[in-house]
């Protein structure tokens, strides 16, 4: 059947993007940190309608566009399930005393002067072992945010340190879905891809550690030992604290290291947390339950409620109530709304060829290796902003530029490194991106606040661009061959 769809003009492609950026800026102006709680979603849906109208003008059928939307949303179902599981996990780990125990030991053993560096290194090590920045943020990250509160440390800087470390480890881990995806879409052997990434990744991480070190030194005067001692006393008063309450965390990390997918691993971690709450936090459960219930009924009701609604502590101490309340699947619904709205816009933009048109205009202006690699990095970051999903950013950018790299005699590992430098690590910097929305839900700090402190996430693309223009570790193909059609990859959120 003949395809009568008209190719979009550059104006067609840029118009909905420009309107979206304007509306998102207005959302921040009018609503500030609350812009992701509804205003951004409305902006994305309105611009989705605009992109849809452009597609209809160019000959696309309504059914085609709807199928593209459904396919795009289906890509994020794995991420949505992970979000729901994380909500339950945070709730049961709060009730079980797992998070309070991590905070308790963290307050005792972490030196305030080296707190930000410690956060970065710890998250980097765990993410390297398990290959998931999301799991690290939802487990270690949540506890470190609590420790930061107890130490009087900056929440945005702490979130930036957590995200910097988590994405460093995720980027270099052979267990990471994005690392495998970047290697696959570019046609690079996995460990060759990881080895080639070291040249932009290690310097970025070292510089980030140095910055966090000096931030910690400059902030040390603000730490208040009296506040820490008071928080430790409140923790032991409200919760049973013991080392074995960390078992739900160890179970979750063990399952992740055994390459179990994130959704079942986190779900099992939530169930272990629920069991630990029943075994070790009976006083808290009975105080939390409705009057007139038997012990068995109280345990069932409270654990059930915590998994969907989270914990709402009423200790009488405002600071500890704020610190140790939260979680539950319901706490993730706003993030899921944002993800769905973003994917509707990104899916329409891809389906009707608007994203492709923008990239083609960039490719036509790229002549040399340094320019091509830099353009790839910028494109991956731009698609992170437009499509609001790192998987789409990696796959679309890789498919668009793969033939051009071959034509210019560049080895595929140059493309795979650029995809990671521009796509994987920058996703958490965008408030309406799935990763940015997720980090805000877990760490309870807006990307508008923490993004400036995600030093590794900014340095990685910058150093990647510097290496490209300097010709440093820009590898050539041994034999210049004719380009082959890019493989079409299905994206799965892990």
N, C-alpha and C positions, 0 to 999 in steps of 0.2 A: 504494500500500500504506500502510495506516494506521501512524503512528508511535506505539508504545505506551510510549516511553521516558518515565520520570518525571523532572520537573525536579528537580535537586539542591537541597537546602536549603543555607543558609549554613553550617550545621554540617558538612554533607557536604564542602563546598568547603574549609573552613578546617582540618579535621582532618588530612588528609595533609600540608598545608603546615606545620602546627604540629609534627607528628611529624618531618618532614624537618629543620626548623630545630633541633629538639632533638638529633637524631642527628648533624647536622653539627657542632653545638657540642661534643658528646661526642667526635666524631672529632678535633677540634682539641685537646681536653683530653687525650685519651689518646695521640695520635700526633703532635701539633704540625705541623711543616712537611711531614711525610710523610703528612698526611691525604688528599692528592690522589693518593696512590700506591696506592689500594685502599680505604681506609675510606670516603671520600666516595662511591665507586662503589657500595659495598654499601648505604650509606644510601639512595642514589637508587633502587636496584633494589628494596629493601624497601618504600619508599614508593610505588614504581610498582605493586607488588602490592596495596598498600592502596587506592590510587586505582582500580585495576582492580576490586577487590571492591565498592567503592562504585558503580562503573558497572554492574556486574552486578546489584546490588541495585535499581538504578533502571531496569532493563529493557534495558540494552544487551547485545547478543550478543557472545560471545567473538570471533567473526570480525570484527565491526565494530571492536572495540578493537584487534585485531591489525592490521587494515588501517590504522588511525590510527597505530600504532607504526611500521609499515613506511614510511608516507608521511613521518612525522616524521624518521626516520633518513635517508631518501633526501634530505631537504633539506640534510643536513650532508655528503653525499658529496663535494660540491665542496670544502668546507673540509678534509675528510679527505685528499683528493688533494693539496691545497695543502700540508698538513702533511708528507706523505710527500716531496713535492718539496723542501720547505724542509730536511728532514733531509739529503737527498742534497746539496743546495746547500751547506749549512754544512760537510759533510764534504769535498767537493771543493775548496771555497774555502780550507779550512784546509790541505789537502794542496798546493794550487797556490801557497800563499803570499799569496793575496789578502787574507785576514783579517790575517795577520801584517804585511803591508805597510801596511794601513790603520791598524793599531795603531802601527806604527813612525813613520809620518808624523804621526799624531795626537798621539803623545807629544812630538814635536818642535815642533809648531806651535800646540797648544792651550795657552792660558794657564791654569794651575791655578786661579787665582782666579775665572776666568769659565767654568770647565769645565761646570758644570750649565746655565748659561744658553746656552752654545754648543751643548750637546747638544739642548736644547729647540728652539732656533732652526733648527739644521741639520735635525732630524727634521721640523719643521713645514714647512720649505721643500720638502723632497723629497716629503713626503706630499701637499702641495698640488699638486705637479706631476704625481704619478702616481696619486693618489686611493686609496692602499692603506696603511693603518696596519700591516697584517701584513707586507707586503713591506719597509717601512721598518725594522720591528723585526728582521726576519730578515737584513737586509743592513747598513745603517748601525748599527742597534742592537747587533748582535753585536760589531762593531768597537769601538763606544764603550764597551761593557762591558769589553772588553780594555784599552782606554786607561785606564778608571777603575781597573782592577786595577794597572796600571803606575804610576799617579799616587798610589795609596793612597787614592782617593776611595771614598765609600760606595757599595756596590753597590745597595742599595735606593733611595737618592736618585737615583742615575744611572738606574735603571730607571724611576723615577717621572718623571724629566725626559724620557726617551726616549718614554714612553707619552703624556705630556702634549703634547709636540710632534707626535707621530704622529697623535693623535686630533684635534688642532686642524686640521692640514692636511687630514686625511681628511674632517672635518666640513664644511669649506668648499670642497672640491674638486668641480667638476662631473663629474669622472671617478669619484667614489666611488659604490660600489653602494648603501651605506646612505643617502647623500644623495639619490640618485635614487629610492630606494624610499620614503623619507619623503615626498618631494614627490608621488610617484604615488599613494600610499595616501590622502593627504589631499586630492588634487585640486588641487595648487598648481603653478604654472609653476616650472620648476627654478630659474632665476636670480632670480625673485622670492623663492623659498624661501631661497636663499643670502643674498640681500641682507637679508632680514628676520632671519636668524640672527646677523648681525653685532652686533646690539644686546646679545645675551647672550654671544656668543662672544669678541669683542674684549676687553671688560673682564675676562673670566675669564682670558684668555691674558696680558694685561698684568700682572695681579696675580700670576699664577703666575711670570712672568719676574722680577718684583721679589723674590719669595720665594726663587727659585733663586739670584738674584744675592747676596742676603745669606747664604744657606747656603754659597755658595762662598767668600765672604769669611771667614766664621767657621771654615771647614774648611781654609783655606789653610795654616795652621800645621802641619797633619798631613802635608802632601805632602813626600816625601823624594826629593831629586834623585839621591841615590846609588842608591836603588832603581830610579829611572827609567833611569839610565845602565847599570845592571847588566842591566835587562831589554832595553834596546836592543842591548847586546852579545850577549846570548843569542839574540835574534831573528836577528841577522846571522850568528851561528854555526850555527844550525839551519836557516835558510831563505835562499834567494836572494831578496834584497829589491830591487825596482826598480819604477819608476812604471808600467811597462806591465803589471805583474801586477794592476793595478786594472781592466783591460779587462773581465773577467767582470762586475764590478759595473756598469760603464758600459753594457754590452750589456743587462743585466737592466733597468736604469732606462730605457734607451731604448725597449725593448719595452713596458714598462709605460706610458710616456708616449704611445706609439702605440696605446694602448688594447687591447693584447693581453691576454686574460684571464690572471689570476695564475698558474694552474697551468702552462700552456705557457711563459709568460715565465720563471718560476722554474726549470722543468725545463730550458729551453735554457741558462739561466745556470749550472745545475749541470753540464751537458755541456761548456760552454765552460771551466768551472773544471777539469774532468777533463782536457781537452786541454791547458790551460796547465800543469797539474801534470806531464804527460808531457814537455812541451817545456822546462820551466824548473826542475823539482825532481827531476832524475834521482838525485842523491845520496840524497835523502830516500827516494825510492821504493825504491831498491836496498837501503837499510838496513832498510826496513820489510818487504821481501819475504822469503819463506822461502828457505833455502839450497838450492842446486842448481838454481835456475830460471834460464833464459836471460833476457836483458834484455827481450825481447818478452814472455815469460811473466810476468816480474816486474811489468811495467807493467800488463798486463791484470788480473792477480790483485789488485794493490794498489788500483787505481782501482775495480775491481768491489767489493772488500771495503769500501772507504771509503764508497761510495754506500749500502750497506745497514747497515754496522756503525759507520761513522764513523772518526775518527782517534784512536789511543791512543799519544800521544807518549811515548817513553822516553829522554829526554835526560839523565837524572840530576839535573835541576834540578826540584824538586817544584813550584815556583811556575809555571814556564813550561809544565810538563807539564799542570798543572791548567788553565791559561789556554788552551792550544792543543790540547786533546783534546776530542772530542765530535762531534756530528753523526751522520749516518746515519739511514736510515728507521727502524731499530729504536729509536732514541731517542725517536721520536714515538708509539710504540705505547701507552704509558701514557696519554698525552693523548687519543689516539683512543678508548681504553677509557672515559675519563671523559666524552668528548663523547657517545658512544653511550648510556651509562647516563643522562646528563642528558636526552638527547632522548627516551628511552623514557618517563621520568617526565613531561616537558613535553607529549609527544604524548598520553598518556593523559589528563592533566588537561584538555587542550583538547578531545579527542574526546568525553569524557563530560560536558562542559559545566561543569566545576568552575571553570576560570579565568573563564569568562563570568559565572558566578554571583557571583564575588567582585567583578568589575568593575561589574556591575549594581548591587550594593549601594553602591558608591562613587558611581556616577552619580546615584542617587536622592537622595543627600545634597548634591549640588552645585547651587547656585542661581545664583551670580553668576560673571562672567567670570573674576575672579581665582581663585576657588575651583575652577572647571572646569579652567583651564590648570594650576594647581598639582596638582590631582588627576591630570591626564593625565601630568605629569612623574613623580609618585610611582608611578603605575600602571606606567609603562614600566620604571622601575627595579625595581619589585617583580616584574614578569614576567621581567625579566632574571635575577632570583634564582630564580624558580620554574621557568621553562621552560628556563633555561640557554642561551639563544640570542638574540642581538640582533635577528635577522631576525624571529623570532616576536614579540619584544617590540614592534617597530615596527609590524608588520602587525596583530597582535591589538589593540593599543591604538588604532591608527588606525581600525580597523573598528568598535570598540566606541563610540568617542566622536564619530565623524564627524557623525552625525545630530544629536547634542546641540549641537555647535558651530553647525550650520545653524539649529536651532531657536532658539538664543540670539542669532542674528544676528551671529556671529563669522566673520571671513574665514578660509578654510582655511589660510592661511600661519601663523596662530596655532597650529593643530594641528600642522603640520609642524615648526615650531620646537620645540614641546614634545616631540614624538617624538624629535628629535635630542638635546635637552637631557637628557631622562630615559632614553632608550633606547640611542642609539649610543655616547655617551661613557662611560656607566657600566658597560658590559659587561665591560671589562677589570678592574674592581674586584672581581668575583665569582669566587672561586677555582674553582668548578665550572662557570662559564659557559665556552662554547667559546673566547671571547676571553681570559678569564683563564687558562685552561689552556694556550692557545697561547703567551701571553706568558711564562708560566713555563717552557715547554719551550724557547723561543728565548733568553730572557735569563737563564735559570737562577736566577731569584729568585722566591720564592713571592709570590703576591698578598697574602698575609697580612703580608708585609714591605714590599712596595713601595706598596701601596694608599694608605697614609697620605701618601705623597709625590706622588701623582698629583693635584697641586693643580688643574690645569685641569679634570680629570674630575669633581672635587667642586664646583668653583666654578660650572661651567656650569649644572647644575640649580639650584643655590642662587640664582644671579643671575637665572635664568629665573623662579623663583618670586617673587623680589622684584619683578621687572618686572611680573609678572602682577598682584600685589596692588596695586602702585602705579599700574596702568593705563597703564604706559609702553609705547608701541608695540603696544598691543592694538588691532588693526584690526577695524573693523566691516564687515559686508557692505553694499554699496550698496543692495541690494534684499533684504529678508528674504523668503526663499522657503521652500516646503515641503521637508522633507528627502527626499532621494532615497536609494534603497537603496545601501549601500556596495558598491563593487566587490570581488570576491573575487580576490585576487592570489596568484599562485604565487610562492614565494620561492626564489631561487637564490643559493647562496653563491658569491661571486666571489673 
